[in-house]
Amino acid sequence: MRLSPAVRMSEYFLPTLRETPSEAEIVSHRLMLRAGMVRQESAGIYSWLPLGYRVLRKIEQIVREEMDAIGCHEVLMPTLQSADLWRRSGRYDDYGKEMLRLQDRHEREMLYGPTNEEMITDIFREHAKSYKDVPRMMYHIQWKFRDEVRPRFGVMRGREFLMKDGYSFDLTAEEGRISYNKQFVAYLRLYARMGLQAIPMAADTGPIGGDMSHEFIILAETGESQVWCDSDLLNLDLLNAKIDHRDADQMSDVIGKVTSYYAATDEQHDQAKFESEVPEDRRLSARGIEVGHIFFFGDKYSTPLGAKVQTKDGQTVPVQSGSYGVGVSRLAGAIIEASHDENGIVWPEPVAPFKVALINLRSGDSACDAACDDLYAKLQEAGIEVIYDDREERAGVKFADMELIGIPWQIIVGPKGLANGVVELKSRASGEKVELSAESALAKLAE
């Protein structure tokens, strides 16, 4: 992944809005439209504009790194799939009208994929024949389509969306659960890297099928689900723990610890159990947003699709599988729901479109222009992503735009500060401002 390390706002397509669009019902939808991140093309379908696309790519990259770390390898499958494949699995009618069905010019029945269990199983079936070909894990990041009856909440419940869906193939159910556990821990880590505290909750498997499933929920006032949990879950730290994904016992221990705390959505909640297991001062009831869902479904797809391998003793058995989804485009909205204030978005640094906003308070002033040009070049040299507001606009407009788009740090350069040999460095999250030399500002941002 390569993103432009630096842009000038005078050359950047960033159509920010002062007024809140009337169609936006929730915070993330309002702010994504106002910040010029997306443009609605039709109900539940959006174009991702330069700023929003950068965030999307940042989220993707974190997902990729955590998948790669557990030995899950990236592929890319098409958006269109054969209807015959889904008929063979017996799932063609399960999605009802949510599935977009079409015919090509030869009248072959096709569908725009809402998920890829059938296709990846068929790919694996063709090439894997022996116990030596398992375990294997693969994933892709691809656009999906589900024809929601009532698309709403912007990218949170759209019809077209970007999703990471991963798949595991194992010889036995016991080995399949080891793969499931690797994905489980990777999910906890990838959300934490995005500045989110995702809570895993036992879930219904729905049309995917299987006997084990967890959804990952982040807390936000506008969440679609009511959740109950032990507040100690919000204090778990897996980023600083040394975890070896090849150590099955360690994976199991980590998951055992996490799932030992009470956590449930509406469908699974037991008030009596909640009150008996969780001390009163740790009982948390809140709204939550689903940002990921994982499933272990055994041979649900491998048996009807004929994905079998030969064991060491010569028997032929269906492989055991799981699937693992992350809503990549949904996460862009979910992060905003969890991290914003009255002025706009407050991006966690790992997913922010840029790390620094360089604000020239008096574009056209030779001293300000020279100082900003120097800082702009040095930020690039240091590998720090920067958006430089060099527009001939009032200071108030520049401040409002930078607060709205939520860049984590602002370097503010003005005539008065330069006369005193300082610039102002501001944290978007805390609002804290400090005056320091340009060199000190650069050193702090490079930490």
C-alpha positions as a LaTeX table, in Angstrom:
\begin{tabular}{lrrr}
\hline
Residue & $x$ (\AA) & $y$ (\AA) & $z$ (\AA) \\
\hline
Met1 & 0.00 & 0.00 & 0.00 \\
Arg2 & 1.32 & 3.44 & $-0.91$ \\
Leu3 & $-0.49$ & 6.66 & $-0.07$ \\
Ser4 & 0.74 & 10.08 & $-1.05$ \\
Pro5 & 2.83 & 11.21 & 1.96 \\
Ala6 & 1.92 & 14.86 & 1.60 \\
Val7 & $-0.72$ & 17.02 & $-0.07$ \\
Arg8 & $-1.44$ & 20.72 & $-0.39$ \\
Met9 & $-5.05$ & 21.66 & 0.20 \\
Ser10 & $-4.92$ & 24.15 & $-2.68$ \\
Glu11 & $-4.48$ & 21.08 & $-4.94$ \\
Tyr12 & $-6.56$ & 18.54 & $-3.02$ \\
Phe13 & $-10.16$ & 17.54 & $-3.70$ \\
Leu14 & $-11.74$ & 17.98 & $-0.28$ \\
Pro15 & $-15.37$ & 19.18 & $-0.61$ \\
Thr16 & $-16.18$ & 19.96 & 3.04 \\
Leu17 & $-19.67$ & 21.13 & 3.95 \\
Arg18 & $-20.69$ & 23.73 & 6.53 \\
Glu19 & $-24.28$ & 22.47 & 6.86 \\
Thr20 & $-25.39$ & 18.99 & 7.88 \\
Pro21 & $-27.06$ & 17.11 & 4.99 \\
Ser22 & $-30.71$ & 16.41 & 5.75 \\
Glu23 & $-30.48$ & 12.72 & 4.84 \\
Ala24 & $-27.81$ & 11.97 & 7.47 \\
Glu25 & $-29.33$ & 10.27 & 10.53 \\
Ile26 & $-26.30$ & 9.43 & 12.66 \\
Val27 & $-23.04$ & 11.12 & 13.60 \\
Ser28 & $-20.73$ & 9.12 & 11.32 \\
His29 & $-22.94$ & 9.69 & 8.28 \\
Arg30 & $-23.15$ & 13.43 & 8.98 \\
Leu31 & $-19.43$ & 13.81 & 9.55 \\
Met32 & $-18.34$ & 11.66 & 6.61 \\
Leu33 & $-20.46$ & 13.77 & 4.27 \\
Arg34 & $-19.41$ & 17.06 & 5.86 \\
Ala35 & $-15.72$ & 16.08 & 5.88 \\
Gly36 & $-15.83$ & 15.25 & 2.16 \\
Met37 & $-14.99$ & 11.58 & 2.74 \\
Val38 & $-17.80$ & 10.07 & 0.69 \\
Arg39 & $-20.50$ & 10.99 & $-1.81$ \\
Gln40 & $-23.79$ & 9.11 & $-2.02$ \\
Glu41 & $-24.47$ & 7.78 & $-5.52$ \\
Ser42 & $-27.73$ & 5.97 & $-4.77$ \\
Ala43 & $-29.41$ & 4.40 & $-1.75$ \\
Gly44 & $-26.71$ & 2.62 & 0.26 \\
Ile45 & $-24.00$ & 3.09 & $-2.39$ \\
Tyr46 & $-21.13$ & 5.56 & $-2.00$ \\
Ser47 & $-18.11$ & 6.91 & $-3.83$ \\
Trp48 & $-15.08$ & 7.18 & $-1.59$ \\
Leu49 & $-13.40$ & 10.55 & $-2.12$ \\
Pro50 & $-9.65$ & 11.11 & $-1.52$ \\
Leu51 & $-9.81$ & 11.70 & 2.25 \\
Gly52 & $-12.19$ & 8.79 & 2.89 \\
Tyr53 & $-10.23$ & 6.50 & 0.60 \\
Arg54 & $-7.08$ & 7.11 & 2.63 \\
Val55 & $-8.87$ & 6.01 & 5.80 \\
Leu56 & $-10.21$ & 2.94 & 4.02 \\
Arg57 & $-6.69$ & 1.97 & 2.95 \\
Lys58 & $-5.31$ & 2.51 & 6.48 \\
Ile59 & $-7.94$ & 0.15 & 7.90 \\
Glu60 & $-7.24$ & $-2.40$ & 5.15 \\
Gln61 & $-3.53$ & $-2.34$ & 5.88 \\
Ile62 & $-3.96$ & $-3.06$ & 9.58 \\
Val63 & $-6.27$ & $-5.96$ & 8.72 \\
Arg64 & $-3.74$ & $-7.30$ & 6.21 \\
Glu65 & $-0.86$ & $-7.14$ & 8.67 \\
Glu66 & $-2.74$ & $-9.04$ & 11.36 \\
Met67 & $-3.98$ & $-11.67$ & 8.90 \\
Asp68 & $-0.49$ & $-12.14$ & 7.47 \\
Ala69 & 0.92 & $-12.47$ & 11.00 \\
Ile70 & $-1.14$ & $-15.61$ & 11.69 \\
Gly71 & $-0.33$ & $-17.26$ & 8.36 \\
Cys72 & $-3.54$ & $-16.26$ & 6.57 \\
His73 & $-2.63$ & $-15.45$ & 2.96 \\
Glu74 & $-4.29$ & $-12.96$ & 0.65 \\
Val75 & $-6.11$ & $-13.87$ & $-2.55$ \\
Leu76 & $-8.62$ & $-11.95$ & $-4.65$ \\
Met77 & $-11.87$ & $-13.49$ & $-5.82$ \\
Pro78 & $-14.32$ & $-11.88$ & $-8.27$ \\
Thr79 & $-17.39$ & $-9.93$ & $-7.25$ \\
Leu80 & $-19.60$ & $-11.99$ & $-9.59$ \\
Gln81 & $-20.24$ & $-15.67$ & $-8.86$ \\
Ser82 & $-22.08$ & $-18.53$ & $-10.56$ \\
Ala83 & $-25.54$ & $-19.27$ & $-9.22$ \\
Asp84 & $-24.88$ & $-22.98$ & $-9.82$ \\
Leu85 & $-22.16$ & $-22.96$ & $-7.16$ \\
Trp86 & $-24.59$ & $-21.63$ & $-4.58$ \\
Arg87 & $-27.25$ & $-24.15$ & $-5.61$ \\
Arg88 & $-24.74$ & $-26.94$ & $-4.98$ \\
Ser89 & $-24.23$ & $-25.73$ & $-1.42$ \\
Gly90 & $-28.00$ & $-25.47$ & $-0.94$ \\
Arg91 & $-27.73$ & $-21.81$ & 0.04 \\
Tyr92 & $-28.95$ & $-20.04$ & $-3.10$ \\
Asp93 & $-32.37$ & $-19.21$ & $-1.69$ \\
Asp94 & $-31.26$ & $-18.44$ & 1.89 \\
Tyr95 & $-30.47$ & $-14.81$ & 1.15 \\
Gly96 & $-33.81$ & $-14.13$ & $-0.50$ \\
Lys97 & $-34.12$ & $-10.69$ & $-2.05$ \\
Glu98 & $-30.93$ & $-9.46$ & $-0.39$ \\
Met99 & $-28.96$ & $-11.27$ & $-3.08$ \\
Leu100 & $-28.55$ & $-9.40$ & $-6.36$ \\
Arg101 & $-29.21$ & $-11.89$ & $-9.15$ \\
Leu102 & $-28.48$ & $-11.31$ & $-12.83$ \\
Gln103 & $-27.87$ & $-13.05$ & $-16.15$ \\
Asp104 & $-25.00$ & $-12.55$ & $-18.57$ \\
Arg105 & $-25.50$ & $-12.30$ & $-22.35$ \\
His106 & $-25.54$ & $-16.10$ & $-22.60$ \\
Glu107 & $-28.36$ & $-16.24$ & $-20.04$ \\
Arg108 & $-26.12$ & $-17.85$ & $-17.44$ \\
Glu109 & $-27.37$ & $-17.09$ & $-13.96$ \\
Met110 & $-24.95$ & $-15.05$ & $-11.87$ \\
Leu111 & $-25.01$ & $-13.24$ & $-8.55$ \\
Tyr112 & $-23.12$ & $-10.36$ & $-7.00$ \\
Gly113 & $-21.44$ & $-12.05$ & $-4.08$ \\
Pro114 & $-22.58$ & $-11.23$ & $-0.55$ \\
Thr115 & $-19.88$ & $-13.61$ & 0.79 \\
Asn116 & $-17.50$ & $-16.25$ & $-0.61$ \\
Glu117 & $-17.77$ & $-19.56$ & 1.29 \\
Glu118 & $-18.81$ & $-21.44$ & $-1.83$ \\
Met119 & $-16.17$ & $-20.04$ & $-4.16$ \\
Ile120 & $-13.19$ & $-20.43$ & $-1.81$ \\
Thr121 & $-14.28$ & $-23.99$ & $-0.94$ \\
Asp122 & $-14.49$ & $-24.82$ & $-4.64$ \\
Ile123 & $-11.03$ & $-23.35$ & $-5.22$ \\
Phe124 & $-9.63$ & $-25.39$ & $-2.35$ \\
Arg125 & $-11.43$ & $-28.56$ & $-3.53$ \\
Glu126 & $-9.76$ & $-28.41$ & $-6.93$ \\
His127 & $-6.22$ & $-28.10$ & $-5.63$ \\
Ala128 & $-6.07$ & $-29.77$ & $-2.20$ \\
Lys129 & $-6.09$ & $-33.59$ & $-2.10$ \\
Ser130 & $-4.03$ & $-34.70$ & 0.89 \\
Tyr131 & $-3.63$ & $-34.16$ & 4.62 \\
Lys132 & $-0.38$ & $-32.44$ & 3.61 \\
Asp133 & $-2.47$ & $-29.63$ & 2.09 \\
Val134 & $-3.98$ & $-28.62$ & 5.45 \\
Pro135 & $-4.14$ & $-26.50$ & 7.50 \\
Arg136 & $-4.52$ & $-23.51$ & 5.18 \\
Met137 & $-5.99$ & $-20.05$ & 5.73 \\
Met138 & $-6.79$ & $-17.48$ & 3.02 \\
Tyr139 & $-8.53$ & $-14.13$ & 2.91 \\
His140 & $-9.41$ & $-11.37$ & 0.51 \\
Ile141 & $-10.62$ & $-7.79$ & 0.76 \\
Gln142 & $-13.38$ & $-7.29$ & $-1.77$ \\
Trp143 & $-16.56$ & $-5.34$ & $-2.44$ \\
Lys144 & $-19.81$ & $-7.10$ & $-1.53$ \\
Phe145 & $-23.45$ & $-6.35$ & $-2.24$ \\
Arg146 & $-26.51$ & $-7.09$ & $-0.15$ \\
Asp147 & $-29.73$ & $-5.47$ & $-1.25$ \\
Glu148 & $-30.89$ & $-4.13$ & 2.12 \\
Val149 & $-34.61$ & $-3.36$ & 2.30 \\
Arg150 & $-33.83$ & $-0.08$ & 4.02 \\
Pro151 & $-30.22$ & 1.03 & 3.65 \\
Arg152 & $-29.45$ & 3.73 & 6.19 \\
Phe153 & $-26.83$ & 5.17 & 8.49 \\
Gly154 & $-24.41$ & 5.87 & 5.64 \\
Val155 & $-21.64$ & 3.29 & 5.30 \\
Met156 & $-22.81$ & 1.59 & 8.49 \\
Arg157 & $-25.66$ & $-0.16$ & 6.71 \\
Gly158 & $-25.10$ & 0.24 & 3.01 \\
Arg159 & $-25.88$ & $-2.07$ & 0.13 \\
Glu160 & $-22.37$ & $-2.09$ & $-1.32$ \\
Phe161 & $-19.54$ & $-2.44$ & 1.18 \\
Leu162 & $-15.89$ & $-3.42$ & 1.46 \\
Met163 & $-15.25$ & $-6.51$ & 3.54 \\
Lys164 & $-12.37$ & $-8.73$ & 4.57 \\
Asp165 & $-13.56$ & $-12.30$ & 4.48 \\
Gly166 & $-11.15$ & $-15.05$ & 5.47 \\
Tyr167 & $-11.45$ & $-18.84$ & 5.40 \\
Ser168 & $-9.74$ & $-21.75$ & 7.12 \\
Phe169 & $-9.37$ & $-25.39$ & 6.03 \\
Asp170 & $-8.35$ & $-28.14$ & 8.44 \\
Leu171 & $-8.30$ & $-31.92$ & 8.63 \\
Thr172 & $-10.28$ & $-32.30$ & 11.87 \\
Ala173 & $-12.72$ & $-30.27$ & 13.91 \\
Glu174 & $-10.16$ & $-29.97$ & 16.71 \\
Glu175 & $-7.57$ & $-28.53$ & 14.32 \\
Gly176 & $-10.26$ & $-26.29$ & 12.83 \\
Arg177 & $-10.88$ & $-24.76$ & 16.23 \\
Ile178 & $-7.18$ & $-23.97$ & 16.49 \\
Ser179 & $-7.49$ & $-21.93$ & 13.27 \\
Tyr180 & $-10.62$ & $-20.30$ & 14.69 \\
Asn181 & $-8.69$ & $-19.33$ & 17.81 \\
Lys182 & $-5.90$ & $-17.76$ & 15.75 \\
Gln183 & $-8.45$ & $-15.61$ & 13.95 \\
Phe184 & $-10.16$ & $-14.72$ & 17.23 \\
Val185 & $-6.94$ & $-13.35$ & 18.74 \\
Ala186 & $-5.97$ & $-11.59$ & 15.49 \\
Tyr187 & $-9.33$ & $-9.81$ & 15.56 \\
Leu188 & $-8.79$ & $-8.57$ & 19.09 \\
Arg189 & $-5.42$ & $-7.20$ & 18.03 \\
Leu190 & $-6.48$ & $-5.54$ & 14.79 \\
Tyr191 & $-9.31$ & $-3.62$ & 16.47 \\
Ala192 & $-7.00$ & $-2.54$ & 19.28 \\
Arg193 & $-4.51$ & $-1.24$ & 16.71 \\
Met194 & $-7.30$ & 0.97 & 15.33 \\
Gly195 & $-7.87$ & 2.51 & 18.73 \\
Leu196 & $-10.97$ & 0.41 & 19.42 \\
Gln197 & $-11.88$ & $-1.87$ & 22.29 \\
Ala198 & $-13.83$ & $-4.65$ & 20.59 \\
Ile199 & $-15.81$ & $-7.00$ & 22.81 \\
Pro200 & $-16.27$ & $-10.58$ & 21.54 \\
Met201 & $-19.74$ & $-12.00$ & 22.13 \\
Ala202 & $-21.17$ & $-15.43$ & 21.38 \\
Ala203 & $-23.50$ & $-15.08$ & 18.41 \\
Asp204 & $-26.07$ & $-16.83$ & 16.26 \\
Thr205 & $-24.56$ & $-18.33$ & 13.10 \\
Gly206 & $-27.45$ & $-17.27$ & 10.84 \\
Pro207 & $-27.36$ & $-18.28$ & 7.15 \\
Ile208 & $-23.57$ & $-18.89$ & 7.29 \\
Gly209 & $-24.20$ & $-21.93$ & 9.48 \\
Gly210 & $-22.06$ & $-23.84$ & 11.97 \\
Asp211 & $-21.92$ & $-24.49$ & 15.69 \\
Met212 & $-19.55$ & $-21.78$ & 16.93 \\
Ser213 & $-19.65$ & $-18.06$ & 16.25 \\
His214 & $-18.57$ & $-14.77$ & 17.83 \\
Glu215 & $-19.32$ & $-11.22$ & 16.82 \\
Phe216 & $-17.08$ & $-8.32$ & 17.78 \\
Ile217 & $-18.83$ & $-5.26$ & 19.18 \\
Ile218 & $-17.57$ & $-1.76$ & 19.88 \\
Leu219 & $-19.52$ & 0.49 & 22.21 \\
Ala220 & $-21.17$ & 3.58 & 20.72 \\
Glu221 & $-24.35$ & 5.48 & 21.56 \\
Thr222 & $-25.76$ & 4.95 & 18.07 \\
Gly223 & $-25.12$ & 1.20 & 18.01 \\
Glu224 & $-27.85$ & $-1.04$ & 16.65 \\
Ser225 & $-27.55$ & $-3.62$ & 19.45 \\
Gln226 & $-28.04$ & $-3.43$ & 23.20 \\
Val227 & $-25.17$ & $-5.15$ & 24.97 \\
Trp228 & $-24.38$ & $-6.16$ & 28.53 \\
Cys229 & $-20.86$ & $-6.86$ & 29.71 \\
Asp230 & $-18.31$ & $-6.78$ & 32.50 \\
Ser231 & $-16.57$ & $-3.39$ & 32.25 \\
Asp232 & $-13.21$ & $-5.07$ & 32.97 \\
Leu233 & $-13.33$ & $-6.30$ & 29.36 \\
Leu234 & $-12.58$ & $-2.74$ & 28.29 \\
Asn235 & $-9.26$ & $-2.78$ & 30.11 \\
Leu236 & $-7.71$ & $-5.83$ & 28.43 \\
Asp237 & $-4.44$ & $-5.13$ & 26.59 \\
Leu238 & $-3.34$ & $-7.62$ & 23.94 \\
Leu239 & $-1.11$ & $-5.26$ & 21.96 \\
Asn240 & 1.71 & $-5.37$ & 24.49 \\
Ala241 & 1.41 & $-9.08$ & 25.22 \\
Lys242 & 3.78 & $-11.50$ & 23.53 \\
Ile243 & 1.54 & $-13.93$ & 21.68 \\
Asp244 & 2.76 & $-16.80$ & 19.51 \\
His245 & 0.02 & $-17.78$ & 17.07 \\
Arg246 & 1.72 & $-21.18$ & 16.58 \\
Asp247 & 1.21 & $-21.98$ & 20.25 \\
Ala248 & $-2.27$ & $-23.50$ & 20.32 \\
Asp249 & $-2.37$ & $-23.68$ & 24.10 \\
Gln250 & $-1.53$ & $-20.00$ & 24.44 \\
Met251 & $-4.23$ & $-19.07$ & 21.90 \\
Ser252 & $-6.73$ & $-21.12$ & 23.87 \\
Asp253 & $-5.65$ & $-19.52$ & 27.15 \\
Val254 & $-6.02$ & $-15.99$ & 25.76 \\
Ile255 & $-9.51$ & $-16.72$ & 24.46 \\
Gly256 & $-10.44$ & $-18.49$ & 27.68 \\
Lys257 & $-9.50$ & $-15.38$ & 29.64 \\
Val258 & $-11.38$ & $-13.01$ & 27.34 \\
Thr259 & $-14.53$ & $-15.12$ & 27.17 \\
Ser260 & $-14.55$ & $-15.75$ & 30.93 \\
Tyr261 & $-16.07$ & $-12.28$ & 31.34 \\
Tyr262 & $-19.80$ & $-11.86$ & 30.87 \\
Ala263 & $-20.71$ & $-10.30$ & 27.50 \\
Ala264 & $-23.99$ & $-10.67$ & 25.62 \\
Thr265 & $-26.26$ & $-9.00$ & 23.07 \\
Asp266 & $-30.08$ & $-8.91$ & 23.22 \\
Glu267 & $-30.44$ & $-12.42$ & 21.81 \\
Gln268 & $-28.05$ & $-14.04$ & 24.30 \\
His269 & $-28.53$ & $-11.88$ & 27.42 \\
Asp270 & $-29.50$ & $-13.56$ & 30.72 \\
Gln271 & $-30.17$ & $-10.89$ & 33.36 \\
Ala272 & $-29.99$ & $-13.30$ & 36.29 \\
Lys273 & $-26.65$ & $-14.68$ & 35.10 \\
Phe274 & $-25.37$ & $-11.14$ & 34.47 \\
Glu275 & $-26.20$ & $-10.07$ & 38.02 \\
Ser276 & $-24.77$ & $-13.22$ & 39.59 \\
Glu277 & $-21.48$ & $-13.18$ & 37.65 \\
Val278 & $-20.67$ & $-9.46$ & 37.47 \\
Pro279 & $-20.12$ & $-7.23$ & 40.53 \\
Glu280 & $-22.54$ & $-4.31$ & 40.53 \\
Asp281 & $-19.84$ & $-1.68$ & 40.01 \\
Arg282 & $-18.68$ & $-3.48$ & 36.83 \\
Arg283 & $-22.08$ & $-4.05$ & 35.20 \\
Leu284 & $-22.17$ & $-2.18$ & 31.91 \\
Ser285 & $-25.21$ & $-1.85$ & 29.67 \\
Ala286 & $-24.73$ & 0.11 & 26.46 \\
Arg287 & $-25.34$ & 0.25 & 22.74 \\
Gly288 & $-22.90$ & $-1.51$ & 20.43 \\
Ile289 & $-21.88$ & $-1.73$ & 16.76 \\
Glu290 & $-20.90$ & $-5.03$ & 15.18 \\
Val291 & $-17.56$ & $-4.66$ & 13.34 \\
Gly292 & $-16.70$ & $-8.31$ & 12.73 \\
His293 & $-18.12$ & $-11.82$ & 12.82 \\
Ile294 & $-16.35$ & $-15.20$ & 12.82 \\
Phe295 & $-17.80$ & $-18.69$ & 12.31 \\
Phe296 & $-16.70$ & $-22.30$ & 12.55 \\
Phe297 & $-19.04$ & $-24.47$ & 10.46 \\
Gly298 & $-17.16$ & $-27.74$ & 9.99 \\
Asp299 & $-18.14$ & $-29.53$ & 6.77 \\
Lys300 & $-21.26$ & $-27.45$ & 5.96 \\
Tyr301 & $-19.77$ & $-26.43$ & 2.59 \\
Ser302 & $-17.04$ & $-29.01$ & 2.03 \\
Thr303 & $-19.44$ & $-31.98$ & 2.00 \\
Pro304 & $-21.91$ & $-30.68$ & $-0.64$ \\
Leu305 & $-19.10$ & $-29.15$ & $-2.72$ \\
Gly306 & $-16.86$ & $-32.21$ & $-2.49$ \\
Ala307 & $-13.86$ & $-30.60$ & $-0.77$ \\
Lys308 & $-12.20$ & $-33.72$ & 0.63 \\
Val309 & $-8.66$ & $-34.78$ & 1.44 \\
Gln310 & $-7.01$ & $-38.10$ & 2.08 \\
Thr311 & $-5.79$ & $-38.83$ & 5.63 \\
Lys312 & $-2.51$ & $-40.58$ & 6.53 \\
Asp313 & $-4.31$ & $-43.91$ & 6.77 \\
Gly314 & $-5.91$ & $-43.56$ & 3.34 \\
Gln315 & $-9.41$ & $-42.45$ & 4.34 \\
Thr316 & $-11.11$ & $-39.62$ & 2.44 \\
Val317 & $-12.74$ & $-37.00$ & 4.69 \\
Pro318 & $-14.37$ & $-33.60$ & 4.13 \\
Val319 & $-12.26$ & $-30.67$ & 5.32 \\
Gln320 & $-13.36$ & $-28.65$ & 8.33 \\
Ser321 & $-13.81$ & $-24.94$ & 7.70 \\
Gly322 & $-14.51$ & $-21.56$ & 9.21 \\
Ser323 & $-15.07$ & $-18.06$ & 7.86 \\
Tyr324 & $-14.04$ & $-14.73$ & 9.31 \\
Gly325 & $-15.44$ & $-11.34$ & 8.32 \\
Val326 & $-14.37$ & $-7.77$ & 9.04 \\
Gly327 & $-16.47$ & $-4.86$ & 7.80 \\
Val328 & $-13.68$ & $-2.65$ & 6.41 \\
Ser329 & $-15.87$ & 0.19 & 5.08 \\
Arg330 & $-18.23$ & $-0.18$ & 8.05 \\
Leu331 & $-15.26$ & 0.33 & 10.38 \\
Ala332 & $-14.64$ & 3.79 & 8.94 \\
Gly333 & $-18.07$ & 4.81 & 10.19 \\
Ala334 & $-17.85$ & 2.83 & 13.42 \\
Ile335 & $-14.57$ & 4.49 & 14.42 \\
Ile336 & $-16.18$ & 7.91 & 13.94 \\
Glu337 & $-19.18$ & 6.85 & 16.04 \\
Ala338 & $-16.78$ & 5.91 & 18.83 \\
Ser339 & $-14.41$ & 8.88 & 18.40 \\
His340 & $-15.81$ & 12.35 & 17.70 \\
Asp341 & $-16.75$ & 15.58 & 19.45 \\
Glu342 & $-18.92$ & 18.62 & 18.72 \\
Asn343 & $-16.38$ & 19.96 & 16.20 \\
Gly344 & $-15.91$ & 16.84 & 14.11 \\
Ile345 & $-14.00$ & 13.59 & 13.82 \\
Val346 & $-11.22$ & 12.65 & 16.27 \\
Trp347 & $-9.22$ & 10.02 & 14.39 \\
Pro348 & $-7.07$ & 7.50 & 16.29 \\
Glu349 & $-3.64$ & 8.05 & 14.80 \\
Pro350 & $-3.20$ & 4.60 & 13.12 \\
Val351 & $-6.24$ & 5.13 & 10.86 \\
Ala352 & $-6.08$ & 8.91 & 10.42 \\
Pro353 & $-5.85$ & 10.06 & 6.79 \\
Phe354 & $-2.83$ & 12.18 & 7.73 \\
Lys355 & $-0.85$ & 12.46 & 10.96 \\
Val356 & $-0.31$ & 16.24 & 10.79 \\
Ala357 & $-2.20$ & 19.25 & 9.50 \\
Leu358 & 0.17 & 22.12 & 8.71 \\
Ile359 & $-1.81$ & 25.38 & 8.92 \\
Asn360 & $-0.47$ & 28.57 & 7.37 \\
Leu361 & $-2.36$ & 31.39 & 9.09 \\
Arg362 & $-1.31$ & 33.97 & 6.52 \\
Ser363 & $-0.77$ & 32.46 & 3.10 \\
Gly364 & 1.01 & 35.00 & 0.89 \\
Asp365 & 3.15 & 36.32 & 3.74 \\
Ser366 & 6.74 & 35.61 & 2.74 \\
Ala367 & 7.89 & 34.58 & 6.23 \\
Cys368 & 4.90 & 32.29 & 6.83 \\
Asp369 & 5.17 & 30.76 & 3.38 \\
Ala370 & 8.89 & 30.10 & 3.77 \\
Ala371 & 8.51 & 28.57 & 7.23 \\
Cys372 & 5.61 & 26.35 & 6.09 \\
Asp373 & 7.42 & 25.23 & 2.94 \\
Asp374 & 10.41 & 24.26 & 5.07 \\
Leu375 & 8.26 & 22.35 & 7.56 \\
Tyr376 & 6.34 & 20.67 & 4.74 \\
Ala377 & 9.58 & 19.38 & 3.20 \\
Lys378 & 11.02 & 18.25 & 6.53 \\
Leu379 & 7.83 & 16.39 & 7.52 \\
Gln380 & 8.04 & 14.46 & 4.26 \\
Glu381 & 11.71 & 13.70 & 4.81 \\
Ala382 & 10.83 & 12.33 & 8.24 \\
Gly383 & 8.16 & 10.07 & 6.71 \\
Ile384 & 5.30 & 11.91 & 8.45 \\
Glu385 & 2.10 & 12.17 & 6.43 \\
Val386 & 1.00 & 15.80 & 6.22 \\
Ile387 & $-1.83$ & 17.84 & 4.74 \\
Tyr388 & $-0.74$ & 21.46 & 4.25 \\
Asp389 & $-3.46$ & 24.12 & 4.36 \\
Asp390 & $-1.92$ & 26.69 & 2.04 \\
Arg391 & $-5.26$ & 28.13 & 0.91 \\
Glu392 & $-5.95$ & 31.84 & 0.93 \\
Glu393 & $-8.74$ & 31.48 & 3.51 \\
Arg394 & $-9.47$ & 33.04 & 6.86 \\
Ala395 & $-7.85$ & 31.37 & 9.86 \\
Gly396 & $-11.27$ & 30.46 & 11.24 \\
Val397 & $-12.14$ & 28.51 & 8.10 \\
Lys398 & $-8.85$ & 26.61 & 8.25 \\
Phe399 & $-9.27$ & 25.75 & 11.93 \\
Ala400 & $-12.87$ & 24.61 & 11.39 \\
Asp401 & $-11.91$ & 22.34 & 8.50 \\
Met402 & $-9.05$ & 20.73 & 10.40 \\
Glu403 & $-11.21$ & 20.13 & 13.44 \\
Leu404 & $-13.88$ & 18.64 & 11.18 \\
Ile405 & $-11.61$ & 16.19 & 9.35 \\
Gly406 & $-9.95$ & 15.19 & 12.62 \\
Ile407 & $-6.22$ & 15.14 & 11.83 \\
Pro408 & $-4.48$ & 14.07 & 15.11 \\
Trp409 & $-1.92$ & 16.91 & 15.18 \\
Gln410 & $-1.89$ & 20.49 & 13.98 \\
Ile411 & 1.18 & 22.68 & 13.44 \\
Ile412 & 0.00 & 26.27 & 13.33 \\
Val413 & 2.30 & 28.84 & 11.76 \\
Gly414 & 1.56 & 32.57 & 12.08 \\
Pro415 & 3.42 & 35.89 & 11.91 \\
Lys416 & 3.36 & 36.53 & 15.68 \\
Gly417 & 4.73 & 33.09 & 16.54 \\
Leu418 & 7.46 & 33.30 & 13.90 \\
Ala419 & 8.54 & 36.69 & 15.28 \\
Asn420 & 9.12 & 34.87 & 18.59 \\
Gly421 & 10.77 & 31.87 & 16.95 \\
Val422 & 7.90 & 29.44 & 17.70 \\
Val423 & 5.05 & 27.54 & 16.12 \\
Glu424 & 2.01 & 26.10 & 17.89 \\
Leu425 & 1.50 & 22.35 & 18.16 \\
Lys426 & $-2.03$ & 21.18 & 18.98 \\
Ser427 & $-3.40$ & 17.73 & 19.81 \\
Arg428 & $-6.81$ & 17.16 & 18.24 \\
Ala429 & $-7.81$ & 14.58 & 20.86 \\
Ser430 & $-6.95$ & 16.57 & 23.99 \\
Gly431 & $-7.07$ & 20.10 & 22.63 \\
Glu432 & $-3.75$ & 20.79 & 24.34 \\
Lys433 & $-1.62$ & 23.48 & 22.68 \\
Val434 & 2.08 & 24.17 & 23.19 \\
Glu435 & 4.41 & 26.75 & 21.68 \\
Leu436 & 7.81 & 25.45 & 20.68 \\
Ser437 & 10.43 & 25.77 & 17.99 \\
Ala438 & 9.74 & 24.23 & 14.59 \\
Glu439 & 12.59 & 21.77 & 15.20 \\
Ser440 & 11.10 & 20.69 & 18.53 \\
Ala441 & 7.69 & 20.23 & 16.93 \\
Leu442 & 9.22 & 17.98 & 14.27 \\
Ala443 & 11.09 & 15.98 & 16.91 \\
Lys444 & 7.92 & 15.43 & 18.94 \\
Leu445 & 5.95 & 14.26 & 15.91 \\
Ala446 & 8.73 & 11.88 & 14.91 \\
Glu447 & 8.70 & 10.12 & 18.30 \\
\hline
\end{tabular}
